[in-house]
Amino acid sequence: MVSAMNLWIRLLWLLLSAAFRPALKLPHDASVIRTRVWPNDLDTNWHMNNGRYFTIMDLGRFDLLSRAGAWGRMSRKKWGPVLGAATIRYRQPLEVFEPFDLETRVLCWDERWVYIEQRFIIGHGPKAGGVAAIGLVRAGFIDETRRRMVPMADAADILGISGPSPVEPAHITEWKRAEAALKEVTA
């Protein structure tokens, strides 16, 4: 219960502080959230739990959408964000009380999905500025009324995106191939 409450407090802080932080213009701007590792974020090895990274990544995407003005527009259309896939690469542990920044940015999109990169940047000490972990997310939007995925051509307007997608990075192309292979295994 305490662990869940910590996340609600972080979300409430994001909601309250968003009004005082600059608006974001997608796809060029990134959300940056500064936080720290709290005792209830820890695993039995006394560093941030691997699952907690994914939960904090949710907060980064929420901040990105809300500061880009998309959250309200999505709510009015009864659209909700959904994940199609997520992966993470852990590089260095984040220790108790260690500050870090979570940087969330849109990399590219295709007809159905937007691809987002999320980096956990170490906040102090000899490794300050280093990447503790990097996550990739394939996200989209579901029309709650029609119960169908929203094409990115329609979602781009809600996100405030105009023009074509940036060039798809090679690591996203490879990840998409791996995801397609995994989809076949689970079909």
Secondary structure, 3 states (H helix, E strand, C coil): CHHHHHHHHHHHHHHHHHCCCCCCCCCCCCEEEEEECCHHHECCCCEECHHHHHHHHHHHHHHHHHHCCHHHHHHHHCEEEEEEEEEEEECCCCECCCEEEEEEEEEEECCCCEEEEEEEEECCCCCCCCEEEEEEEEEEEEECCCCEECCHHHHHHHHCCCCCCCCCCHHHHHHHHHHHHHHHHHC
